[in-house]
Amino acid sequence: MAVKRKNRIPETSPEAINENLGKRVKKLRNDRGWSLEELATASGVSRSMLSEIEREKANPTLTVTFRIARAFGLTLQELIESAETSASKIQVIRASDRAQVYRSDKHCEIRTLSPLNLEKDVEFYQLTLKPSGALRSQAHFEGTREFLTVQEGSVRIESGSDQDELIKGDSGTYRADVAHAIINTSASESIVFLVVIYR
């Protein structure tokens, strides 16, 4: 069956910017596991406005867009530029860029090694798990898998009812469309590199 294609809207048109913004905000919010209420609290933008933006029904002001960008640790340009234009550039994530760290608490620090402003099916993270620390996650989208390599220490992977132990240098892959966890089993910090693949 032939698929009816939409007429392509120029990337610089207001319609294209609003469409891209809605998709980008929803993707970034989901990446962090934030609800609309949590993003509203972080940005100072109302839940109803955020919902309208994500559904591409709103034409937000510059101030509103800036507040959303700041909540994600991005510049205004990074938030609104399209994945197509971003893909042609070299993007570097500096080790000192704290905007890439979106969780840091007594259990673990999660630092994304993927550009935050790109729509993507693959995400790359560095996890630093404190002693006895764990990262527990609910099921992601159906078909999602995670690939993990232990750089320092040792961890236990749990995926549904399955589990296994990994030490320095080990790698593992597992379903992430079920409840899953990465647990530090060493007496010191464990560092792991994590790749998430959405299907």
C-alpha positions as CSV (number, residue, x, y, z in Angstrom):
1,M,0.0,0.0,0.0
2,A,1.4,3.4,-1.0
3,V,2.1,5.7,1.9
4,K,0.9,9.3,1.4
5,R,3.7,11.6,2.3
6,K,3.2,15.0,3.9
7,N,4.4,18.0,1.9
8,R,7.8,18.8,3.4
9,I,7.8,22.0,5.4
10,P,11.0,24.1,5.2
11,E,13.1,23.6,8.3
12,T,13.2,27.3,9.0
13,S,9.4,27.8,8.9
14,P,7.5,28.5,12.2
15,E,5.6,25.3,11.6
16,A,8.8,23.2,11.4
17,I,10.2,24.8,14.5
18,N,7.1,24.2,16.5
19,E,6.9,20.6,15.3
20,N,10.5,20.0,16.1
21,L,10.2,21.7,19.5
22,G,7.3,19.5,20.5
23,K,9.1,16.3,19.6
24,R,12.3,17.4,21.2
25,V,10.7,18.4,24.5
26,K,8.8,15.1,24.7
27,K,11.9,13.1,23.9
28,L,14.1,14.9,26.4
29,R,11.4,14.6,29.1
30,N,10.9,10.9,28.5
31,D,14.7,10.3,28.5
32,R,14.9,11.7,32.0
33,G,11.8,9.9,33.2
34,W,10.1,13.2,34.0
35,S,6.4,13.7,34.2
36,L,4.8,16.9,32.8
37,E,4.5,18.1,36.4
38,E,8.2,17.5,37.1
39,L,9.2,19.4,33.9
40,A,6.7,22.2,34.9
41,T,8.4,22.5,38.3
42,A,11.9,22.5,36.7
43,S,11.1,25.0,34.0
44,G,8.5,27.3,35.6
45,V,6.2,26.6,32.6
46,S,2.7,25.4,33.3
47,R,1.8,21.8,32.7
48,S,-1.0,22.7,30.3
49,M,1.4,24.8,28.2
50,L,3.9,22.0,28.1
51,S,1.2,19.6,27.1
52,E,0.2,21.9,24.2
53,I,3.8,22.3,23.1
54,E,4.4,18.5,23.0
55,R,1.2,18.0,21.0
56,E,2.4,20.8,18.6
57,K,-0.7,22.9,19.4
58,A,1.1,25.9,20.9
59,N,3.3,28.7,19.6
60,P,5.4,29.4,22.7
61,T,7.1,32.7,23.4
62,L,10.8,33.1,23.4
63,T,10.7,33.3,27.2
64,V,8.8,30.1,27.6
65,T,11.1,28.3,25.2
66,F,14.2,29.6,27.0
67,R,12.8,28.3,30.4
68,I,12.3,24.8,28.9
69,A,15.8,24.8,27.4
70,R,17.3,25.9,30.7
71,A,15.5,23.1,32.6
72,F,17.2,20.6,30.3
73,G,20.6,22.2,30.6
74,L,20.5,23.3,26.9
75,T,20.9,26.6,25.1
76,L,17.9,27.9,23.2
77,Q,19.5,27.1,19.9
78,E,20.3,23.5,20.9
79,L,16.7,23.0,21.9
80,I,15.1,24.2,18.7
81,E,17.6,23.2,16.0
82,S,16.6,20.1,14.0
83,A,18.3,16.7,14.2
84,E,19.0,17.1,10.4
85,T,21.0,20.3,10.8
86,S,22.7,19.0,13.9
87,A,23.9,15.8,12.2
88,S,26.2,17.7,9.9
89,K,28.2,19.2,12.7
90,I,30.9,17.8,15.0
91,Q,29.5,17.8,18.5
92,V,31.9,17.4,21.4
93,I,30.8,16.6,25.0
94,R,33.4,17.9,27.4
95,A,34.2,16.0,30.5
96,S,33.7,19.2,32.5
97,D,30.2,19.8,31.1
98,R,27.9,19.4,34.1
99,A,24.8,19.9,31.9
100,Q,25.3,16.3,30.7
101,V,24.9,15.1,34.3
102,Y,21.1,14.8,35.0
103,R,21.2,12.6,38.1
104,S,23.7,12.7,40.9
105,D,22.7,11.5,44.3
106,K,23.8,9.1,47.1
107,H,23.2,6.0,44.8
108,C,24.7,7.0,41.5
109,E,25.7,9.6,39.0
110,I,24.4,9.3,35.4
111,R,26.2,11.2,32.7
112,T,25.0,11.0,29.2
113,L,27.7,10.7,26.5
114,S,25.1,11.3,23.7
115,P,24.2,14.8,22.6
116,L,21.1,15.8,24.5
117,N,19.6,17.8,21.6
118,L,19.4,14.9,19.1
119,E,16.5,12.7,18.3
120,K,18.0,9.2,18.5
121,D,17.4,5.5,18.8
122,V,20.7,4.8,20.6
123,E,21.8,6.5,23.8
124,F,25.2,6.2,25.5
125,Y,25.8,6.8,29.3
126,Q,28.4,6.6,31.9
127,L,27.2,5.4,35.3
128,T,29.1,5.8,38.5
129,L,27.5,3.7,41.2
130,K,28.3,4.4,44.8
131,P,29.0,1.4,47.2
132,S,25.6,-0.4,47.6
133,G,24.2,2.0,45.0
134,A,21.7,0.8,42.4
135,L,20.0,2.2,39.3
136,R,16.5,0.7,39.1
137,S,14.4,1.3,36.1
138,Q,10.8,0.6,35.0
139,A,10.2,-1.1,31.6
140,H,11.1,1.0,28.6
141,F,9.4,0.8,25.2
142,E,8.8,-2.7,23.8
143,G,12.0,-4.1,22.2
144,T,14.4,-1.9,24.1
145,R,17.7,-3.5,25.0
146,E,20.6,-2.3,27.1
147,F,24.3,-3.2,26.6
148,L,26.7,-2.7,29.5
149,T,30.4,-2.8,30.0
150,V,32.1,-2.7,33.5
151,Q,35.0,-0.2,33.6
152,E,35.7,-0.4,37.3
153,G,34.3,-2.6,40.2
154,S,31.6,-5.2,39.8
155,V,27.8,-5.1,39.3
156,R,24.8,-7.3,39.3
157,I,22.4,-7.0,36.4
158,E,18.7,-7.8,37.0
159,S,16.3,-8.0,34.1
160,G,12.8,-9.3,34.9
161,S,13.4,-12.5,36.9
162,D,17.0,-13.0,35.4
163,Q,20.2,-11.8,37.0
164,D,24.0,-12.1,36.5
165,E,27.2,-10.8,38.0
166,L,29.8,-8.8,36.0
167,I,33.3,-7.8,37.0
168,K,35.8,-5.3,35.5
169,G,36.1,-5.9,31.7
170,D,32.9,-7.9,31.5
171,S,30.0,-6.9,29.1
172,G,26.4,-8.0,29.1
173,T,23.2,-7.3,27.2
174,Y,19.6,-7.7,28.5
175,R,16.0,-6.8,28.0
176,A,15.1,-3.3,29.1
177,D,11.4,-3.6,28.2
178,V,10.9,-5.2,31.6
179,A,11.8,-3.9,35.1
180,H,15.6,-3.9,35.3
181,A,18.4,-2.8,37.6
182,I,22.2,-2.3,37.8
183,I,23.5,-2.8,41.3
184,N,27.0,-2.2,42.6
185,T,28.3,-5.3,44.4
186,S,31.8,-4.0,45.2
187,A,33.0,-2.2,48.3
188,S,34.0,0.9,46.3
189,E,32.5,2.9,43.3
190,S,31.7,0.9,40.2
191,I,31.9,2.6,36.8
192,V,29.9,1.2,33.8
193,F,29.3,2.3,30.3
194,L,25.7,1.8,29.2
195,V,24.2,1.8,25.7
196,V,20.4,1.8,25.3
197,I,18.9,0.8,22.0
198,Y,15.3,1.6,21.2
199,R,13.6,-0.5,18.5
